[in-house]
Amino acid sequence: MKNFKAFEPVTMADIAKLASVHVSTVSRALQEPQKDTFNPTTLRIRGLADELSFQPDATAARLRTGRSQIIGVTVPTLTDPVQATAYEGIDQGAVSSGYTTMVVMSANLERRSHHRADNLIRSRVDGIVIQDTFENDLLPEYLQKRQIPYLLSLRKREEDLYVAIDDLAGGRMAAEHLSAAGHVDVAVISPDTTVSTGRDRVQGFIDGMADHGVHVDSSRIVAAGFDMLSGQRAAEVVLTWSRLPTAIFISNDLTAVGAMFSFRAAGIDVGRDLALIGYNDIDMAQHLPVPLSTIASPLRTLGIQSAKTLLNLIDGCSPTSVDLVPHLVARESTLRWQR
């Protein structure tokens, strides 16, 4: 067998020569779906391609199909474990379909909408997954005008194609859990309600508590961001109240972690004196000094489904929006509380 050097790319012609077949036969064998086949020639060609670490010519593929085989992804940040886990799922789903992903970050700044999209469009992505949309986001309309296929992921707007978590149901699950434990004096620490995740989780919680005869007054709702520092600051606001609630729903786990630190620093026995429940079930939640009860979101599944749905759209299909169902994970931060 020819001794190919590490820097010397292997071509279809090389494989054809080794397999004693025409180049077109190699092309057909390598382009067929990766499924079981008993064709000895196809098996031999694929074996040679694997042995020689053959990589298809991406430029040639783009010319042949008119596609870049790249999906763009816009995210607020990759330091947030929720966004990062969802993105990992998107990348996994893309790679399994022969695509790669290209990421741009917005830091939740509206003025970056067109700029971040233009960067992806110039790279000739076949479609874009938007993880950082907000209530009055103009990016979807901008992509529509440019005829760029897109999909909202994690956050959603009803007028756009999306794959998201049923956050209204998740908020109700948190309310049901606290109500079943006997809580009637509850508060909410709520990250940004201008995005669907913050808005729907809080609304679901308020509606769920109302179903059990408990009114959540607006004065007991504290605004916060999506990080630990904002959770600490929100908890400090709660600590100024003349009467502390018996339980708090915090609609983001990182925010809940920050709040937990502040409450514990103030001498409050989280879980016994004050019940806390978060949202998403990030890895950190179960390893805290007081393991955090939370509403678990299937984030990796969401990412994989986002890639699959966008690729269906790119292929000319008419996919529908998807709401994935979260579930309750009860831990010590709520289970230790007693009336």
C-alpha positions as CSV (number, residue, x, y, z in Angstrom):
1,M,0.0,0.0,0.0
2,K,1.2,3.5,-0.8
3,N,2.8,5.2,2.2
4,F,0.8,8.5,2.6
5,K,2.6,11.2,4.5
6,A,0.8,12.9,7.4
7,F,0.6,16.2,5.5
8,E,-0.5,14.7,2.2
9,P,-4.3,14.6,1.8
10,V,-5.8,11.4,0.7
11,T,-8.1,11.8,-2.4
12,M,-10.9,9.7,-3.8
13,A,-8.5,8.9,-6.7
14,D,-6.0,7.4,-4.2
15,I,-8.7,5.2,-2.8
16,A,-10.0,4.2,-6.2
17,K,-6.5,3.1,-7.3
18,L,-6.0,1.0,-4.2
19,A,-9.5,-0.6,-4.5
20,S,-9.1,-1.0,-8.3
21,V,-12.4,0.7,-9.0
22,H,-13.4,3.9,-10.8
23,V,-13.5,7.2,-8.8
24,S,-17.2,7.4,-9.3
25,T,-17.6,4.1,-7.5
26,V,-15.7,5.5,-4.5
27,S,-17.8,8.6,-4.5
28,R,-21.1,6.7,-4.5
29,A,-19.8,4.4,-1.7
30,L,-18.8,7.2,0.5
31,Q,-21.9,9.3,-0.1
32,E,-24.4,6.6,0.7
33,P,-26.0,6.8,4.1
34,Q,-24.0,5.0,6.8
35,K,-26.2,1.9,7.1
36,D,-25.7,-1.8,7.0
37,T,-24.6,-3.0,3.6
38,F,-23.4,-6.4,2.3
39,N,-21.8,-5.0,-0.8
40,P,-18.2,-6.1,-0.6
41,T,-16.9,-3.3,-2.8
42,T,-18.6,-0.7,-0.7
43,L,-17.3,-2.3,2.5
44,R,-13.7,-2.4,1.1
45,I,-13.9,1.3,0.0
46,R,-15.1,2.4,3.4
47,G,-12.5,0.4,5.1
48,L,-9.7,2.0,3.1
49,A,-11.2,5.4,3.7
50,D,-11.1,4.8,7.5
51,E,-7.6,3.3,7.4
52,L,-6.3,6.3,5.5
53,S,-8.3,8.8,7.5
54,F,-9.9,10.1,4.4
55,Q,-11.6,13.5,4.7
56,P,-14.1,14.7,2.1
57,D,-13.3,17.9,0.2
58,A,-15.6,20.4,1.9
59,T,-15.2,22.9,-0.9
60,A,-16.2,20.3,-3.5
61,A,-19.2,19.2,-1.3
62,R,-20.3,22.8,-1.1
63,L,-20.2,23.2,-4.9
64,R,-22.0,20.0,-5.4
65,T,-24.8,20.6,-2.9
66,G,-24.9,24.3,-2.6
67,R,-24.6,24.0,1.2
68,S,-21.8,24.8,3.6
69,Q,-22.8,21.9,6.0
70,I,-22.5,24.5,8.8
71,I,-25.1,25.5,11.4
72,G,-24.7,28.9,13.1
73,V,-25.6,29.2,16.8
74,T,-26.1,32.4,18.7
75,V,-25.7,32.2,22.5
76,P,-25.6,34.9,25.3
77,T,-22.6,33.2,26.9
78,L,-20.9,29.8,27.1
79,T,-20.0,30.3,30.8
80,D,-23.6,29.6,31.8
81,P,-23.9,25.8,32.2
82,V,-27.5,25.8,30.9
83,Q,-26.5,27.5,27.6
84,A,-23.4,25.4,27.3
85,T,-25.2,22.1,27.8
86,A,-27.9,23.0,25.3
87,Y,-25.2,24.0,22.8
88,E,-23.4,20.7,23.3
89,G,-26.6,19.0,22.3
90,I,-26.9,21.1,19.2
91,D,-23.4,20.3,18.2
92,Q,-24.0,16.6,18.8
93,G,-27.1,16.7,16.7
94,A,-25.4,18.6,13.9
95,V,-22.3,16.3,13.8
96,S,-24.4,13.2,13.7
97,S,-26.0,14.6,10.5
98,G,-22.7,15.6,8.9
99,Y,-22.8,19.2,9.9
100,T,-20.5,21.4,12.0
101,T,-21.5,24.4,14.2
102,M,-20.2,27.9,14.4
103,V,-20.9,29.9,17.6
104,V,-21.2,33.7,18.2
105,M,-22.0,35.3,21.6
106,S,-24.2,38.3,22.2
107,A,-23.9,38.8,26.0
108,N,-27.7,39.4,25.7
109,L,-27.0,42.8,24.1
110,E,-29.7,43.8,21.6
111,R,-27.4,45.9,19.5
112,R,-25.4,42.8,18.5
113,S,-28.4,41.2,16.8
114,H,-27.6,42.0,13.2
115,H,-23.9,42.1,13.7
116,R,-23.8,38.5,15.1
117,A,-26.1,37.3,12.3
118,D,-24.0,39.0,9.6
119,N,-20.9,37.2,10.8
120,L,-22.7,33.9,10.4
121,I,-24.2,34.8,7.1
122,R,-20.8,35.8,5.7
123,S,-19.6,32.3,6.6
124,R,-22.5,30.9,4.5
125,V,-24.1,28.9,7.3
126,D,-27.1,26.9,6.1
127,G,-29.2,28.0,9.0
128,I,-29.1,29.5,12.5
129,V,-30.1,28.3,16.0
130,I,-30.9,31.3,18.2
131,Q,-30.5,30.7,21.9
132,D,-30.5,34.3,23.0
133,T,-33.8,35.7,21.7
134,F,-35.8,38.2,23.8
135,E,-39.2,39.8,23.7
136,N,-38.7,42.5,21.1
137,D,-35.8,40.8,19.2
138,L,-35.6,41.9,15.6
139,L,-33.2,39.2,14.6
140,P,-35.8,36.6,13.5
141,E,-37.4,39.2,11.2
142,Y,-34.0,40.1,9.8
143,L,-33.2,36.5,9.0
144,Q,-36.6,36.1,7.4
145,K,-35.9,39.0,5.0
146,R,-32.5,37.4,4.2
147,Q,-34.3,34.0,3.7
148,I,-32.0,32.3,6.2
149,P,-33.6,29.3,7.9
150,Y,-33.6,29.8,11.7
151,L,-35.0,28.3,14.9
152,L,-35.3,29.5,18.4
153,S,-33.9,27.2,21.1
154,L,-34.4,27.2,24.9
155,R,-36.1,30.6,24.7
156,K,-39.2,31.0,22.5
157,R,-41.7,33.2,20.8
158,E,-45.0,31.7,19.7
159,E,-44.7,33.3,16.2
160,D,-41.4,31.6,15.5
161,L,-40.4,27.9,15.1
162,Y,-38.8,26.8,18.3
163,V,-37.6,23.9,20.5
164,A,-38.0,24.8,24.2
165,I,-38.9,23.6,27.6
166,D,-42.5,23.8,28.8
167,D,-41.7,26.4,31.4
168,L,-45.3,27.1,32.3
169,A,-45.6,23.5,33.3
170,G,-42.2,23.6,35.1
171,G,-43.3,26.6,37.2
172,R,-46.5,24.8,38.1
173,M,-44.4,21.8,39.2
174,A,-42.5,24.0,41.6
175,A,-45.7,25.5,43.0
176,E,-47.2,22.0,43.4
177,H,-44.1,20.8,45.3
178,L,-44.1,23.8,47.7
179,S,-47.9,23.7,48.2
180,A,-47.8,20.0,49.0
181,A,-45.3,20.7,51.8
182,G,-47.6,23.3,53.3
183,H,-46.1,26.6,52.2
184,V,-48.5,29.5,52.0
185,D,-46.0,32.4,52.4
186,V,-43.8,32.2,49.3
187,A,-41.6,34.5,47.3
188,V,-40.0,34.5,43.9
189,I,-36.6,35.5,42.7
190,S,-37.0,35.9,39.0
191,P,-34.3,36.3,36.3
192,D,-35.2,38.5,33.3
193,T,-38.9,38.4,32.5
194,T,-38.3,39.9,29.0
195,V,-37.3,36.4,27.9
196,S,-39.7,33.5,27.8
197,T,-37.8,31.4,30.3
198,G,-38.1,33.9,33.0
199,R,-41.6,35.0,32.2
200,D,-43.2,31.6,31.7
201,R,-41.6,30.0,34.8
202,V,-42.8,32.8,37.1
203,Q,-46.3,32.8,35.5
204,G,-46.6,29.0,35.8
205,F,-45.5,29.3,39.5
206,I,-48.0,32.1,40.3
207,D,-50.8,30.2,38.5
208,G,-49.9,27.0,40.3
209,M,-49.9,28.6,43.7
210,A,-53.3,30.2,42.9
211,D,-54.7,26.8,42.2
212,H,-53.9,26.0,45.8
213,G,-55.5,29.2,47.1
214,V,-52.2,31.1,47.6
215,H,-51.7,34.6,46.2
216,V,-48.2,35.6,45.3
217,D,-48.0,39.4,45.8
218,S,-45.9,41.4,43.4
219,S,-44.0,42.8,46.4
220,R,-42.7,39.3,47.0
221,I,-41.2,39.0,43.6
222,V,-37.5,40.2,43.3
223,A,-35.9,40.8,39.9
224,A,-32.5,39.2,39.3
225,G,-30.1,38.2,36.6
226,F,-29.0,34.7,35.5
227,D,-25.8,34.5,37.6
228,M,-24.7,33.8,41.2
229,L,-23.9,37.4,42.0
230,S,-27.4,38.6,41.1
231,G,-28.8,35.8,43.2
232,Q,-26.7,37.0,46.2
233,R,-28.0,40.5,45.7
234,A,-31.6,39.4,45.4
235,A,-31.3,37.4,48.6
236,E,-29.9,40.5,50.4
237,V,-33.1,42.3,49.3
238,V,-35.3,39.5,50.8
239,L,-33.3,39.7,54.0
240,T,-34.4,43.3,54.5
241,W,-38.1,42.3,54.7
242,S,-39.8,42.4,58.0
243,R,-41.2,38.9,57.5
244,L,-39.2,36.3,55.6
245,P,-41.2,33.8,53.5
246,T,-41.0,30.1,54.3
247,A,-40.1,29.2,50.7
248,I,-38.7,30.9,47.6
249,F,-39.0,29.8,43.9
250,I,-35.8,30.9,42.1
251,S,-36.3,30.4,38.3
252,N,-32.6,29.7,37.5
253,D,-30.2,27.4,39.4
254,L,-27.2,29.7,39.2
255,T,-29.2,32.5,40.7
256,A,-30.4,30.1,43.4
257,V,-26.9,29.1,44.2
258,G,-26.0,32.7,44.8
259,A,-29.1,33.3,46.9
260,M,-28.3,30.2,49.0
261,F,-24.8,31.5,49.8
262,S,-26.3,34.8,51.1
263,F,-28.9,33.2,53.2
264,R,-26.5,30.8,54.8
265,A,-24.0,33.7,55.4
266,A,-26.9,35.4,57.3
267,G,-27.3,32.4,59.6
268,I,-30.4,31.0,57.9
269,D,-30.6,27.2,57.8
270,V,-31.5,26.7,54.2
271,G,-33.8,23.7,53.9
272,R,-35.1,23.8,57.4
273,D,-35.8,27.6,58.1
274,L,-36.2,28.5,54.5
275,A,-37.0,26.2,51.5
276,L,-35.5,27.0,48.1
277,I,-36.3,25.5,44.8
278,G,-34.5,26.3,41.5
279,Y,-34.8,25.5,37.9
280,N,-32.8,23.5,35.3
281,D,-30.9,21.0,37.5
282,I,-27.4,22.0,36.5
283,D,-24.6,19.6,37.7
284,M,-23.7,21.9,40.6
285,A,-27.2,21.7,42.1
286,Q,-26.8,18.2,43.7
287,H,-23.3,19.0,45.1
288,L,-24.1,22.1,47.2
289,P,-23.7,22.1,51.0
290,V,-27.5,21.8,50.9
291,P,-28.4,20.0,47.7
292,L,-30.8,22.1,45.7
293,S,-34.4,21.0,44.8
294,T,-35.0,22.0,41.2
295,I,-37.1,21.6,38.1
296,A,-34.9,19.5,35.7
297,S,-34.8,20.6,32.1
298,P,-33.7,18.0,29.4
299,L,-31.1,20.4,28.1
300,R,-28.9,18.1,26.0
301,T,-32.1,16.5,24.4
302,L,-33.3,20.0,23.7
303,G,-30.1,20.8,21.8
304,I,-30.2,17.6,19.8
305,Q,-33.8,18.2,18.9
306,S,-33.0,21.8,18.0
307,A,-30.4,20.7,15.5
308,K,-32.7,18.0,14.0
309,T,-35.6,20.4,13.6
310,L,-33.5,23.1,12.0
311,L,-32.0,20.5,9.6
312,N,-35.5,19.4,8.7
313,L,-36.3,23.0,7.9
314,I,-33.2,23.4,5.8
315,D,-34.2,20.3,3.9
316,G,-37.5,21.9,2.9
317,C,-39.7,20.1,5.4
318,S,-42.3,21.9,7.6
319,P,-41.4,21.0,11.2
320,T,-43.5,22.1,14.1
321,S,-42.4,23.7,17.4
322,V,-41.5,21.4,20.2
323,D,-42.1,21.9,24.0
324,L,-40.1,19.4,26.1
325,V,-41.4,18.4,29.5
326,P,-39.3,19.1,32.6
327,H,-39.6,17.2,35.9
328,L,-39.2,17.8,39.6
329,V,-36.0,16.8,41.4
330,A,-36.6,17.1,45.2
331,R,-33.6,17.5,47.4
332,E,-32.7,18.7,50.9
333,S,-33.3,22.4,50.2
334,T,-37.0,21.7,50.3
335,L,-37.4,18.3,51.9
336,R,-35.9,19.3,55.3
337,W,-38.5,22.0,55.9
338,Q,-41.2,21.4,58.5
339,R,-44.2,23.5,59.4
